[in-house]
């Protein structure tokens, strides 16, 4: 790609979010997040099942009673998926999907849809520069990803709690409740704040994931295009998404385990820190990487689906508003 075309491409990329209304970016990110979540949901279910294995009995989605302890029944990502599908039916792999899609509609919209706007805002605050978003420094990008990630968690946490409860529950208990029943049941049996159970570890996890995932994708995509390794297109998005998914898995897995166990076990853990201490004392440090492979598979595949879909939708939206 000639230098002049490269520069034009970078300006085009940087100008998309600046010329497009914020609500359009929110809608694009939410839509892409829901598509990615639907396609990769079985991997997320496998991750949750492995993470809550060997813990106390799983809660029913409504928080009223338990459904029995999982035990050492699951082996590996595909083994867990096959076991769940065989014993509980293929549909159980998508248990909690409604709450999952509700989560992405809120979570991805805020975390990813607001990222470019917040990044540009922080750049103007600290440097008085509102030029191309590709030229923003990495610390500014990290602060923007951190801000949108934390706010997204605080807004979408109830949907995360319900999703995890459905995924961890067995078919003989979880499937008889609707998503609406789960929200009502948790609020009734655990108090309204029960819907925000596990917020602290979830904020910690998603702060790490947002920085690792969004910033890595942003930086690597820019470098791939800048150094003419790949043109601005699907192969470029795919490559950057794989790197982002790997980075996010590596740094977030320990916090993810604590988050999942905190949400799914009432009375066993006093806090996220207490959960982490009891986990390492009882099962050793390797317990923090339970479900790591399905988490890696899911995060990489989710990032690939999410970023490719988001970039293409964003281009279409930009063309619509600027044609």
Buried (B, 14 or more C-beta within 10 A) or exposed (E): EEEEEBEEBBEEBBBBBBEBEEEBBBBBBBBBBBBBBBBBBBBBBBBBBBBBBBBBBBBBBBBBEBBEEBEEEBEEBBBBBBBBBEEBEEEBBBBBBBBBBBBBBBBBBBBBBBBBBBBBBBBEEEEEBEBBBBEBBEEBBBBBBBBBBBBBBBBBBBBBBBBBBBBBBBBEBBBEBEBEBBBEBBBEBBEEEBBBBBBBBBBBBBBBBBBBBBBBBBBBBBEBBEEEEBBBBBEBBBBBBBBBBBBBBBBBBBBBBBBBBBBBBBEBBEEBEEBBBBBBEEBEEEBBBBBBBBBBBBBBBBBBBBBBBBBBBBBEBBEEEEE
